[in-house]
Amino acid sequence: MAAPRSWALWSFCCRGWSRVLPGCRLPGLRSSWPRGPLGARPLSQEKRATETHFGFETVSEEEKGGKVYQVFESVAKKYDVMNDMMSLGIHRVWKDLLLWKMRPFPGTQLLDVAGGTGDIAFRFLNYVQAQHQRKEKRQLRAQQNLSWEEIAKKYQNEEDSLGGSHVMVCDINKEMLKIGKQKARAQGYKAGLAWVLGDAEELPFDDDKFDVYTIAFGIRNVTHIDRALQEAHRVLKPGGRFLCLEFSQVNNPLVSRLYDVYSFQVIPVLGEVIAGDWKSYQYLVESIRQFPSQEEFKEMIEDAGFQKVTYENLTSGIVAIHSGFKL
């Protein structure tokens, strides 16, 4: 889950996370859990049928998971097009800023949750590859005695071009992951990239596994945000970093009024015209208004165990980047 800001992709970069879908096991999945989808432990029977919100509608917690899943299943094929149309492309800037704030280094192990179509993952791979190539060039210039074959081998080693970095994209929605895999093939992303079906509230990974956890426009749709934050803390290594890009509360009165008009009167219309789906985009707009304020969400991150928690408002608070560390 961001300049002239279009205020719509916000809604669109989100995901709901309330159940685990079938998939294959990959290295690093929690081996201690009972065999099942992704080796994941079965969803807790303790999840009570208490009420929550689905946009402005009151629904049971169990019902919300299915509704959110249907939203993203419905919009998956038009997801990227609608993001660009609604945000006038500004979502790309927001996501770039997330990577610049992360500043990953070669060897970084990233978990990108709610990352179905790969926007954060592809940016991460591009960033660490550029970093590693600059490092390699400096080393090659310092080693004048290398043969042409040795130099060529270094440049042709695709795995080595990432310096050992790897990104795991985890999403609960099959259709979103399907689109992400198609994009990866079309754009030539292979090395250092894996896709996993999984639930943000019960991640199918071992403890202390990742250097960085990101979730962009996704946590807003999680049924139990506190559980998702606790899971993020669990799977991060000591010293690991949590980064969340999410819609927030606008701090400029004029921008706030314009934002509301655009959100409620323009975005659903665009959804109907381009994607043939008014209701999904209406929900996405409403879900933004239900998300906690910057300060409230900061407290939730701290309650999950993170330290040095901060946030940075972008575009007058339309979105914010939240950061915390597992220390």
C-alpha positions in Angstrom: 0.0 0.0 0.0 1.6 9.0 -2.6 2.8 16.9 -6.3 -0.4 17.0 -8.0 -1.9 14.2 -6.0 -4.6 12.1 -7.3 -6.4 10.7 -4.4 -7.5 7.4 -5.5 -4.9 4.8 -5.9 -4.8 5.0 -2.3 -7.8 3.0 -2.2 -6.5 0.8 -4.8 -3.3 -0.4 -3.4 -4.9 -2.2 -0.6 -5.8 -5.7 0.3 -7.8 -7.6 2.8 -6.2 -10.2 4.8 -8.4 -12.6 6.7 -7.6 -16.1 5.4 -4.9 -18.3 3.8 -5.2 -19.7 0.3 -3.7 -22.9 -1.0 -0.2 -22.7 -2.4 3.1 -24.5 -2.4 5.7 -24.5 0.4 8.9 -22.4 -0.1 12.1 -22.1 2.0 11.6 -20.2 5.2 7.9 -21.2 5.7 7.1 -22.1 9.2 7.9 -25.8 9.4 6.5 -26.1 13.0 3.0 -25.5 11.8 0.7 -28.4 10.7 0.9 -29.3 7.1 -1.5 -27.3 5.0 -1.5 -24.4 2.6 2.0 -23.0 2.6 2.7 -25.0 5.7 0.7 -22.3 7.5 -1.0 -23.0 10.8 -4.8 -23.3 10.5 -6.6 -20.0 11.1 -7.4 -19.7 14.8 -10.7 -21.0 15.9 -10.7 -18.2 18.4 -11.7 -15.6 15.9 -15.1 -14.6 17.1 -17.9 -13.4 14.9 -17.7 -9.9 16.4 -18.7 -6.9 14.3 -16.3 -4.7 12.4 -16.6 -2.3 9.5 -16.5 -2.8 5.8 -16.2 0.7 4.6 -19.2 2.5 6.2 -21.1 -0.8 6.5 -21.1 -2.9 9.7 -20.4 -6.6 9.2 -19.1 -9.6 11.1 -15.4 -10.1 11.1 -15.8 -13.3 9.2 -17.9 -11.6 6.6 -15.4 -8.7 6.1 -12.7 -11.1 5.0 -14.8 -12.5 2.2 -16.0 -9.1 1.1 -12.5 -7.6 0.9 -11.3 -10.7 -1.0 -14.1 -10.3 -3.5 -13.2 -6.6 -4.0 -9.6 -7.3 -5.0 -10.6 -10.4 -7.0 -13.0 -8.2 -9.0 -10.5 -5.4 -9.6 -7.3 -7.3 -10.1 -7.2 -7.1 -13.9 -7.7 -3.3 -13.9 -5.8 -2.7 -10.7 -2.7 -1.0 -12.2 -4.6 0.9 -14.8 -7.0 2.3 -12.2 -4.2 3.2 -9.9 -2.6 5.4 -12.6 -6.0 6.9 -13.7 -7.2 7.7 -10.2 -3.9 9.0 -8.8 -2.7 10.6 -12.1 0.4 8.5 -11.5 1.3 9.9 -8.1 1.1 6.5 -6.5 4.4 5.8 -8.3 6.0 8.8 -6.5 4.7 7.6 -3.1 6.1 4.1 -3.7 9.5 5.5 -4.8 9.6 7.5 -1.6 9.0 4.4 0.4 12.0 2.7 -1.2 14.2 5.8 -0.7 13.2 5.8 3.0 14.0 2.0 3.2 17.4 2.4 1.5 18.0 -1.3 1.2 21.5 -2.7 0.7 22.7 -5.7 -1.2 21.8 -8.8 0.8 18.6 -7.4 2.2 15.8 -9.9 2.8 12.4 -8.2 2.2 8.9 -9.4 3.0 6.4 -7.3 1.0 2.9 -8.1 2.4 -0.2 -7.2 0.3 2.2 -6.8 -2.5 0.3 -8.8 -5.1 1.0 -6.9 -8.3 4.7 -6.4 -7.5 5.0 -2.6 -7.4 7.2 -2.5 -4.3 9.0 -5.8 -5.1 10.1 -4.6 -8.5 11.3 -1.2 -7.1 13.3 -3.1 -4.5 15.0 -5.3 -7.0 15.9 -2.3 -9.2 17.2 -0.4 -6.2 19.5 -3.2 -4.8 20.7 -4.2 -8.3 21.7 -0.6 -9.0 23.5 -0.4 -5.6 25.3 -3.7 -6.2 26.4 -2.7 -9.7 27.9 0.5 -8.4 29.8 -1.5 -5.8 31.0 -4.0 -8.4 32.2 -1.2 -10.7 34.2 0.3 -7.8 35.8 -3.0 -7.1 36.6 -3.7 -10.7 38.3 -0.4 -11.1 40.4 -1.2 -8.1 41.4 -4.6 -9.5 43.1 -3.8 -12.8 44.6 -7.2 -13.1 41.3 -9.1 -13.7 41.0 -10.8 -17.1 38.2 -9.9 -19.6 36.6 -13.3 -18.8 36.5 -12.6 -15.1 35.0 -9.2 -15.6 32.3 -10.5 -18.0 31.4 -13.3 -15.6 30.7 -10.8 -12.9 28.3 -8.8 -15.1 26.6 -11.9 -16.5 25.8 -13.5 -13.1 22.1 -12.6 -12.6 21.9 -13.9 -9.0 25.0 -12.1 -8.1 23.7 -8.8 -9.6 21.4 -8.5 -6.5 24.2 -9.1 -4.0 22.2 -11.9 -2.3 19.1 -9.7 -1.9 15.7 -11.4 -2.0 12.0 -10.3 -1.9 9.1 -12.5 -0.9 5.8 -11.1 -2.1 2.9 -12.3 0.2 -0.7 -11.7 -0.7 -3.9 -13.4 0.2 -5.6 -12.9 -3.1 -4.9 -15.4 -5.9 -5.9 -13.0 -8.7 -3.6 -10.2 -7.5 -0.7 -12.6 -7.3 -1.5 -13.9 -10.8 -1.3 -10.3 -12.2 2.0 -9.8 -10.3 3.6 -12.9 -11.8 2.5 -11.9 -15.3 4.1 -8.5 -14.8 7.3 -10.1 -13.5 7.6 -12.4 -16.6 6.8 -9.5 -19.0 9.4 -7.2 -17.4 12.0 -9.9 -17.0 12.1 -10.2 -13.2 13.3 -13.7 -12.1 16.2 -13.7 -9.7 15.6 -12.8 -6.0 11.8 -12.9 -6.3 9.2 -15.3 -4.9 5.4 -15.3 -4.5 3.4 -16.7 -1.6 -0.3 -16.9 -0.8 -0.7 -16.0 2.8 -2.6 -14.1 5.5 -1.1 -11.0 7.1 -2.6 -12.0 10.4 -0.9 -15.4 10.4 2.2 -15.2 8.2 3.5 -18.6 7.1 7.1 -17.8 7.9 9.6 -18.6 10.6 10.5 -16.1 13.4 13.3 -13.6 12.9 13.6 -14.2 9.1 13.4 -10.8 7.3 15.4 -7.6 7.4 12.5 -5.4 6.2 8.8 -5.8 6.2 6.7 -3.6 3.9 3.0 -3.2 3.4 1.7 -0.6 1.0 -1.9 0.4 1.0 -2.8 -3.0 2.5 -3.0 -2.9 6.2 -6.2 -0.7 6.1 -8.1 -3.8 4.9 -6.9 -6.2 7.5 -9.6 -7.3 9.9 -7.4 -7.3 12.9 -4.7 -4.7 12.4 -3.1 -5.5 15.8 -2.5 -9.1 14.8 -0.9 -8.1 11.5 1.4 -5.8 13.3 2.4 -8.5 15.8 3.1 -10.9 12.9 5.3 -8.2 11.3 7.3 -7.9 14.5 7.6 -11.7 14.8 9.0 -12.4 11.3 11.5 -9.5 11.4 15.1 -10.2 12.6 16.3 -8.2 15.6 17.2 -4.8 14.2 14.7 -5.3 11.3 12.5 -2.5 10.1 8.8 -2.2 9.6 7.6 0.2 6.9 3.9 0.9 6.0 2.7 3.2 3.3 -1.0 4.0 3.9 -3.7 6.6 3.4 -4.2 8.8 6.4 -5.8 12.0 7.6 -5.4 15.1 5.6 -4.0 18.0 7.6 -4.9 20.9 5.2 -8.5 22.0 5.4 -8.7 23.1 1.7 -7.0 19.9 0.5 -9.3 17.9 2.7 -12.5 19.4 1.1 -11.2 18.8 -2.4 -10.0 15.3 -1.4 -13.5 14.4 -0.2 -15.2 15.6 -3.3 -12.8 13.8 -5.5 -12.9 10.6 -3.5 -16.7 10.2 -3.2 -17.9 11.8 -6.5 -15.1 10.9 -8.9 -13.4 7.7 -7.9 -16.5 5.4 -7.9 -17.4 6.8 -11.3 -14.0 6.0 -12.7 -14.3 2.6 -11.2 -17.6 2.0 -13.0 -16.3 3.4 -16.3 -12.9 1.8 -16.4 -13.3 -1.4 -14.4 -17.1 -1.8 -14.4 -17.2 -1.9 -10.6 -18.6 1.1 -8.7 -19.1 -0.7 -5.4 -15.5 -1.9 -5.0 -14.2 1.6 -5.4 -16.9 3.0 -3.1 -15.7 0.6 -0.4 -12.0 1.6 -1.0 -12.8 5.3 -0.5 -14.9 4.6 2.6 -12.2 2.3 4.1 -9.7 5.3 4.0 -12.0 7.2 6.4 -12.2 4.3 8.8 -8.4 4.0 9.2 -6.8 5.3 12.4 -5.1 8.7 12.4 -1.4 9.0 12.1 -0.9 9.3 15.9 -3.4 6.5 16.6 -1.7 4.1 14.2 1.7 5.1 15.6 0.5 3.9 19.0 -0.7 0.7 17.5 2.7 0.0 16.0 4.4 0.7 19.4 1.9 -1.6 21.1 3.0 -4.4 18.8 6.6 -4.1 20.2 8.3 -1.8 17.7 10.6 1.0 18.8 11.7 4.3 17.4 8.3 4.6 15.7 7.9 7.6 13.4 5.7 8.7 10.5 6.1 11.1 7.6 3.1 12.8 5.9 3.1 13.0 2.2 0.8 15.2 0.1 -0.7 17.0 3.1 -1.3 13.8 4.9 -3.3 12.0 2.2 -0.8 9.2 2.7 1.9 8.6 5.4 4.9 6.4 5.7 5.1 4.8 9.1 8.4 3.3 10.3 9.4 1.2 13.3 12.3 -1.1 14.4 12.4 -4.4 16.1 15.1 -3.8 18.8 
